[in-house]
Amino acid sequence: MDKAGLIINDQDYFEMPGLNVLVYHNTFPEGHQSGVEIIQHGERVATNGELRLSPAPGQWQPVPEIGGGFRHEGVSPQTVALQNRKVDRSANEISVPCRYPDKDRDRKGFNPIIYPDLQINYTVRVRAEGASFIVAVDLDEPLPEAWIGRVGYCLELFPGDLYGRTYYMDAQTGVFPRQANGPTYRNPDGEDEAVPLAEGKTLVVAPESDQFRMTIESRDSPLQLLDGSLKHNNGWFVVRSPVRAGAMKNAIQWKITPYVIPNWKYQPVIHISQVGYHPAQKKTAFIELDKRETTLHRVTVQKVSPSGEYRTVMDKQPGLWGVYLRYKYATLDFSDITEPGIYVMKYGDSATNPFPIDRNVYKRHVWQPTLEYFLPMQMCHMRVNQKYRVWHGVCHMDDALMAPPHINHFDGYDNIHEPSVPSAFKPLEHIPGFNAGGWHDAGDDDIRTDTQINTIMALAHIYEEFGVTYDETTIDQEHHHVEIHQPDGKPDILQQIEHGVLWILNFYRAFGNVGMGVIVPTLRQYVHLGDPSTQTDNLVVDPAVTQSRAARIEGLWYKKVANRYSAIFDPEENLQEIEEVIPELDDRLAFPQTNPARQIFVAAGLALAARVLTGYDDRLAHECLGAAETLWAANKNSPDMDLGTVYAVGRHGSVESLKIHALAELILTTKKEEYKKELCGMGTAVGRQFGNSGWTLGRVMPLLDCPEFSEQVNAAVKAYQLQLAGQMRETPFGCPMAHTEVVGLMQYFLYKGWPGIFSADPMFAVMNYLLGCRPGKTTSSLVSGVGANSPVIAYGFNRADRSYIPGGTFWNAVNLVHPDLAEDKVWPFLWQEREYITDGACMFMFMVIAADRLLED
């Protein structure tokens, strides 16, 4: 590659050592991952370079349709952007057509947005000139007069790199503030906006820093520097130029010059488990290198003595694995080191945190924080105390109201795309019995059925498989009260399973099936951060005002289009009126649905829960089994279907694979011949679905007497073993990047069911992946408060405090910034990088306990 400047590489982005410029490789503006993006010295420092309709847009504002309207049904925005990107290597230019509105987001989709009456078509062109690049926007027609000053080109700068650093705007100077400061002004739409920090023609970002210095020059329209966190807590710093009246060709023209350190190279990173290793465990270190690196150094492992002396116990050449993503990898097997002690590993000038090798490494401080802290923190309808601290008060005791019909709410909740449920409850009528049980989503405080069942099953597998009776928490369901580090004589895992089951059965009792979940009615509540007990007034609405509530909700939060209602995503609109009626509008909405995939999934979870609750709460166990059998009988003949609408269930394959799973759990719980017969008739399905459901079969095969079915299963086992081996070799870490927690739990049961064919190595690889062996420059574990280096800024309900919840585990093990950057920013507001999830945390618990038992055995 010519090191004199940026050129377009074989992945169609601009590249030179120390600098990359992505052009619509990512189409996730809500997550600060879209448009024109800048990676400077290995760090993504700028993103969302795009024409927007407000000065500091947040996640609820309109975004353009990438590709200029050439989208076909079933094709993702990212695919459309790739298909319609024009790459001109001779001119060193990349261009992409775009337009407003995006018809696939206008009142549609996971988070529907109502677009204003504005139609514009334009092209974004990016051309590299040496170490600089030009961003130009060409409009097909001039902007309508009413939109002059409102439409502008924005580029977001990552705040975590800039707090306390300085800037020049022409001759003006300033410091990037750590928090949003006034003054504000009221825009023509009645919304409060931040007054720019500075305005001018040339902005120099962080002039004192070789790593982050960048110059942005605007040819015609002036630059504005804004703090986007004033309007949105998760906002970044924004550089903006308004589109001038009458402008078309080169309506926006910027020259951006990030400083590049001469001869810059990615510094080696050593990835190890941040909690250490058991002596009997296979131990592999992963050395991550610049992909241009040609020389491999030796790795030394040193033991640290109690007196502080370092003794080299291994000096070895690592093996070259190859290139993965944008990195070159070498690996070092140090399994021969088994002597207990504290160790440090070094490669050149890079060194690891000290880590232990010890038989007790997984026995304390690894899985326990999830059970002691994280699960109690996520418990809804409970007050959670920890000695002097109140983590959160009792919350959502006003649950729940029947969701109005034909609405497309936010966060995927709707009753348009999934079958509705005939119900005796009128729209916005209070549904009794919903004010108990359930765990919150990471920070949105809704309760999703699919996540609840995943969590129940992970906990039940831990209890059934390993008999964990750990007790460190008082859980009082009658008084909705939790006390951390105050044992009550009951196994915490069983109490948590009970908590999840109570919520599932509440839904089942009310409707005879289980819907999607419950969520707040307003966006103002949805973006609520902090103590969830302040999200509602905990008072059930007076039925006398239900009718007025319905009218106000329709008028303030929903817009009717073709007999359907879509949520209005603008918390500032009608703000005064909204604040006046919030006391009447805070009860969460329940979304009952008859999706058969979800009902079958719930049947599997309740059948498993019934087994482990027997002897602890026989009445509850009996009710679980009755509901499981009823749901199975009602849905077992459902045809195969797309699971995209069944939130977390999609990780488990198709309806066919869910049926196999449900039958396995029903057989293990009831031993009924009818279920055995049904499962034995699914041999062909097992062949198709073994990768998703095979792990459930090992436990049940000894109970079956079906020779033909056994032969079909054995054939599927052998075929999948070859497929799995190939998948595990795709990355240097021995496991995939997606759904790692699910994969780890499945691998344990595959190994247990067929120990002569499957290995436990993939489960250990997944566990180590979560504990620090993963791509990217961040070396921390993916579990807060666990390991020598762990994420203490994370996406939980307390994220606005730049804080964390011990034991919280990230749902997305690594965020891939397409095409090849593995990213984990120390930042609390990127849900695709640091968002907690209850089921993932419990699956992590399972893997750690399983690893310890296997190693000790």
FENTAWO-V106546 format. One record per backbone hydrogen bond with DSSP energy under -0.5 kcal/mol. CO is the residue of the C=O (numbers start at 1). NH is the residue of the N-H. E is the energy in kcal/mol with one decimal. If there is no record, write none. Layout:
BEGIN
[[CO NH E] [CO NH E]]
END
This chain:
BEGIN
[[1 3 -0.5] [2 5 -0.9] [7 9 -0.5] [7 15 -2.8] [9 12 -1.8] [13 9 -2.7] [14 21 -2.0] [15 7 -1.8] [16 19 -2.6] [18 41 -2.9] [19 16 -2.2] [20 39 -2.8] [21 14 -2.1] [22 24 -0.5] [22 37 -2.3] [26 35 -0.9] [28 31 -1.3] [28 33 -1.4] [29 32 -2.0] [33 28 -2.7] [34 48 -1.9] [34 49 -0.7] [35 24 -2.4] [36 49 -1.7] [37 22 -2.3] [38 40 -0.6] [38 45 -1.9] [38 46 -1.4] [39 20 -2.2] [39 41 -0.5] [40 43 -1.7] [43 40 -2.8] [43 45 -1.0] [45 158 -2.4] [46 38 -2.1] [47 156 -2.9] [48 50 -0.9] [49 36 -1.4] [50 52 -0.5] [50 154 -2.8] [52 152 -2.3] [54 57 -0.7] [58 61 -1.3] [64 66 -0.7] [65 68 -1.0] [65 99 -1.3] [72 75 -2.2] [76 80 -2.2] [77 81 -2.5] [78 82 -2.1] [79 83 -2.5] [80 84 -2.1] [81 85 -1.0] [85 87 -0.6] [86 88 -0.6] [86 95 -2.2] [87 89 -0.7] [88 92 -0.8] [88 93 -2.4] [92 128 -2.2] [93 88 -3.2] [94 126 -3.0] [95 86 -3.1] [96 124 -2.6] [97 67 -2.8] [97 68 -0.6] [98 122 -2.4] [99 65 -3.2] [100 120 -1.5] [101 103 -0.9] [102 105 -1.9] [102 106 -1.4] [105 107 -1.2] [105 108 -0.9] [105 113 -2.6] [109 112 -0.6] [110 412 -2.6] [113 107 -1.9] [113 115 -0.7] [116 118 -2.2] [120 100 -2.4] [121 140 -2.8] [122 98 -3.1] [123 125 -0.5] [123 138 -2.7] [124 96 -2.1] [125 136 -2.9] [126 94 -2.7] [127 134 -3.4] [129 132 -1.9] [130 6 -3.3] [132 129 -2.8] [133 256 -2.8] [134 127 -2.3] [134 136 -0.5] [135 254 -2.8] [136 125 -3.1] [137 139 -0.5] [137 251 -1.9] [137 252 -1.1] [138 123 -2.3] [144 147 -2.0] [145 148 -1.6] [147 150 -1.5] [147 151 -1.5] [151 243 -2.8] [152 52 -3.0] [153 241 -2.0] [154 50 -2.1] [155 239 -3.0] [156 47 -2.2] [157 237 -1.6] [158 161 -0.8] [159 162 -1.9] [159 163 -1.8] [162 165 -2.8] [165 176 -2.9] [166 206 -2.1] [167 174 -1.6] [168 204 -3.0] [169 172 -2.5] [172 169 -2.1] [174 167 -2.1] [176 164 -2.2] [183 195 -2.1] [185 187 -0.6] [185 193 -3.1] [187 190 -2.5] [191 187 -3.1] [193 185 -2.2] [198 225 -2.5] [200 223 -3.9] [201 218 -2.4] [202 170 -2.6] [203 205 -0.6] [203 216 -3.0] [204 168 -2.1] [205 214 -1.6] [206 209 -1.9] [208 210 -0.6] [209 213 -1.8] [213 259 -2.7] [214 205 -3.5] [215 257 -3.1] [216 203 -3.0] [217 255 -2.6] [223 200 -1.9] [224 226 -0.5] [224 240 -2.5] [225 197 -3.2] [225 198 -1.0] [226 228 -0.8] [226 238 -2.7] [227 230 -1.5] [228 231 -0.5] [228 232 -1.6] [232 235 -2.7] [236 228 -1.7] [237 157 -3.4] [238 226 -3.1] [239 155 -2.2] [240 224 -2.3] [241 153 -2.6] [243 149 -0.8] [244 247 -1.5] [248 139 -1.8] [248 251 -1.5] [249 248 -0.5] [251 244 -0.5] [252 137 -2.1] [253 219 -2.6] [254 135 -2.3] [254 256 -0.5] [255 217 -2.7] [256 133 -2.0] [257 215 -1.8] [261 264 -1.6] [266 290 -0.7] [269 271 -0.6] [269 288 -3.3] [270 272 -0.6] [271 286 -2.0] [273 276 -0.6] [274 788 -2.7] [277 358 -2.3] [278 281 -1.7] [283 334 -2.1] [285 287 -0.5] [285 332 -2.3] [286 271 -3.0] [286 288 -0.7] [287 330 -2.1] [288 269 -2.0] [289 328 -2.2] [290 293 -2.2] [295 297 -0.5] [297 318 -0.7] [298 348 -0.6] [299 316 -2.7] [300 346 -2.6] [301 313 -3.1] [301 314 -1.4] [302 344 -2.4] [303 305 -0.6] [303 311 -2.5] [304 342 -0.7] [305 308 -2.1] [309 305 -2.9] [309 311 -0.5] [311 303 -3.2] [314 301 -2.8] [316 299 -3.4] [319 321 -0.5] [319 331 -2.9] [322 329 -3.0] [324 327 -2.1] [326 291 -0.7] [327 324 -2.5] [328 289 -3.2] [329 321 -2.6] [329 322 -1.7] [330 287 -3.3] [331 319 -3.0] [332 285 -2.7] [332 334 -0.7] [334 337 -1.7] [336 338 -0.9] [341 357 -2.4] [342 304 -3.1] [343 355 -2.5] [344 302 -3.1] [345 352 -2.3] [346 300 -2.1] [347 350 -2.4] [350 347 -2.9] [355 343 -2.9] [356 277 -2.2] [357 341 -1.8] [358 361 -1.4] [360 363 -1.5] [360 364 -0.6] [367 370 -0.8] [367 371 -1.1] [368 372 -3.1] [369 373 -2.5] [369 374 -1.7] [370 375 -2.7] [373 377 -2.6] [374 378 -1.8] [375 379 -0.6] [376 379 -1.1] [378 440 -3.6] [379 382 -0.5] [383 385 -0.6] [383 482 -2.5] [384 391 -2.0] [384 392 -1.1] [385 484 -2.8] [386 389 -2.7] [389 386 -3.4] [389 391 -0.6] [392 384 -2.9] [396 399 -1.4] [400 431 -3.3] [401 590 -3.6] [402 428 -3.2] [404 407 -0.5] [406 565 -2.7] [407 409 -0.7] [407 415 -1.9] [408 567 -1.9] [409 112 -0.6] [410 413 -1.4] [412 414 -0.6] [413 409 -1.5] [415 406 -0.5] [419 594 -1.4] [426 429 -2.3] [429 402 -2.1] [430 432 -0.6] [431 434 -0.8] [434 436 -0.6] [438 380 -3.0] [441 445 -0.5] [442 797 -0.5] [446 441 -1.9] [446 448 -0.5] [447 518 -1.7] [448 452 -2.0] [449 453 -2.5] [450 454 -2.1] [451 455 -2.2] [452 456 -2.8] [453 457 -2.7] [454 458 -2.3] [455 459 -2.4] [456 460 -2.6] [457 461 -2.6] [458 462 -1.8] [459 463 -2.3] [460 464 -2.9] [461 465 -2.6] [462 466 -2.3] [462 468 -0.6] [463 467 -1.7] [467 469 -0.5] [470 492 -2.6] [472 485 -1.1] [472 486 -1.4] [473 475 -0.6] [473 488 -0.6] [474 476 -0.5] [474 483 -2.3] [475 477 -0.7] [476 480 -0.6] [476 481 -2.2] [477 480 -0.5] [480 383 -2.2] [481 476 -3.2] [482 385 -2.5] [483 474 -2.6] [483 486 -0.8] [491 495 -1.9] [492 496 -2.4] [493 497 -2.5] [494 498 -2.5] [495 499 -1.8] [496 500 -2.1] [497 501 -2.8] [498 502 -2.5] [499 438 -1.4] [499 503 -1.1] [500 504 -1.9] [501 505 -2.9] [502 506 -1.7] [503 507 -1.6] [504 508 -2.1] [505 509 -3.2] [506 510 -1.7] [507 511 -2.0] [508 512 -2.9] [516 449 -2.7] [517 591 -2.6] [518 447 -2.1] [519 589 -3.5] [522 526 -1.9] [523 527 -2.2] [525 528 -1.7] [531 534 -1.9] [532 535 -1.7] [542 545 -2.3] [543 546 -1.3] [545 549 -2.6] [546 550 -2.5] [547 551 -1.9] [548 552 -2.3] [549 553 -3.1] [550 554 -2.3] [551 555 -2.2] [552 556 -2.7] [553 557 -2.7] [553 558 -1.1] [554 558 -0.5] [557 568 -2.7] [559 566 -1.8] [561 564 -1.3] [564 561 -3.6] [565 408 -3.4] [566 559 -1.9] [567 569 -0.6] [568 570 -1.2] [570 573 -1.2] [572 575 -1.7] [574 578 -2.8] [575 579 -2.6] [576 580 -1.5] [577 581 -1.3] [578 581 -0.5] [578 582 -1.1] [581 584 -1.7] [581 585 -0.8] [582 585 -1.3] [588 401 -2.9] [589 519 -2.0] [590 403 -2.1] [590 592 -0.7] [591 516 -2.0] [591 517 -0.7] [595 599 -1.8] [596 600 -2.5] [597 601 -2.2] [598 602 -2.7] [599 603 -2.2] [600 604 -2.0] [601 605 -2.0] [602 606 -2.9] [603 607 -2.2] [604 608 -1.9] [605 609 -2.6] [606 610 -2.4] [607 611 -1.1] [608 612 -1.5] [609 613 -2.2] [610 614 -1.0] [613 616 -2.0] [613 617 -3.0] [617 621 -2.5] [618 622 -2.5] [619 623 -2.0] [620 624 -2.4] [621 625 -2.3] [622 626 -2.3] [623 627 -2.3] [624 628 -2.5] [625 629 -2.6] [626 630 -2.0] [627 631 -2.7] [628 632 -2.3] [629 633 -2.4] [630 634 -1.9] [631 635 -1.2] [632 635 -0.7] [632 636 -1.9] [635 638 -1.9] [641 655 -0.6] [643 646 -1.9] [645 647 -0.9] [646 650 -1.6] [648 651 -1.4] [649 652 -2.8] [650 653 -1.2] [654 658 -2.0] [655 659 -2.1] [656 660 -1.6] [657 661 -2.0] [658 662 -2.8] [659 663 -2.5] [660 664 -2.1] [661 665 -2.1] [662 666 -2.5] [663 667 -2.6] [664 668 -2.2] [665 669 -1.8] [666 670 -2.9] [666 671 -0.5] [667 671 -2.2] [672 676 -1.6] [673 677 -2.8] [674 678 -1.9] [675 679 -2.4] [676 680 -2.5] [677 681 -0.9] [679 682 -2.2] [680 683 -0.6] [682 686 -2.3] [683 687 -1.6] [684 688 -1.3] [685 689 -2.4] [686 690 -1.1] [689 692 -1.6] [689 693 -2.7] [690 694 -2.5] [693 696 -1.7] [694 697 -1.7] [694 698 -0.8] [697 700 -0.8] [697 701 -2.0] [700 703 -1.8] [701 704 -1.8] [706 710 -2.8] [707 711 -2.2] [708 712 -2.1] [709 713 -2.6] [710 714 -2.7] [711 715 -2.2] [712 716 -2.0] [713 717 -2.6] [714 718 -2.1] [715 719 -2.1] [716 720 -2.5] [717 721 -2.2] [718 722 -1.4] [719 723 -1.7] [720 724 -3.5] [721 725 -2.1] [722 726 -1.7] [723 727 -2.1] [724 728 -2.5] [725 729 -0.9] [726 729 -0.5] [727 730 -1.4] [731 734 -1.2] [739 743 -2.1] [740 744 -2.5] [741 745 -2.0] [742 746 -2.3] [743 747 -2.3] [744 748 -1.5] [745 749 -1.5] [746 750 -2.1] [747 751 -2.3] [748 752 -2.6] [749 753 -2.3] [750 754 -2.4] [754 757 -2.0] [754 758 -2.9] [760 763 -0.6] [760 764 -1.9] [761 765 -2.6] [762 766 -2.3] [763 767 -2.4] [764 768 -2.7] [765 769 -2.2] [766 770 -2.1] [767 771 -1.2] [768 773 -2.8] [769 772 -1.1] [770 782 -3.6] [771 274 -3.1] [772 774 -1.5] [782 810 -1.7] [783 786 -1.7] [784 807 -3.1] [789 781 -2.3] [790 792 -0.7] [794 796 -1.3] [795 836 -1.8] [796 799 -1.7] [797 530 -2.3] [798 801 -1.6] [798 803 -0.9] [799 802 -2.2] [803 794 -1.9] [805 808 -2.1] [806 374 -0.7] [808 784 -2.4] [809 837 -1.4] [811 813 -0.7] [814 816 -0.6] [815 817 -0.8] [815 823 -2.8] [816 818 -0.9] [817 820 -0.7] [817 821 -2.4] [820 326 -1.1] [820 822 -0.6] [821 817 -3.2] [821 823 -0.6] [823 815 -1.3] [825 827 -1.8] [827 830 -0.6] [829 831 -0.8] [830 833 -1.9] [830 834 -2.5] [831 835 -1.0] [834 795 -3.1] [835 811 -2.4] [837 841 -1.8] [838 842 -1.9] [839 843 -2.2] [840 844 -2.0] [841 845 -2.0] [842 846 -2.2] [843 847 -2.2] [844 848 -2.2] [845 849 -2.4] [846 850 -2.9] [847 851 -2.8] [848 852 -2.2] [849 853 -2.3] [850 854 -2.7] [851 855 -2.5] [852 856 -2.3] [853 857 -2.2]]
END
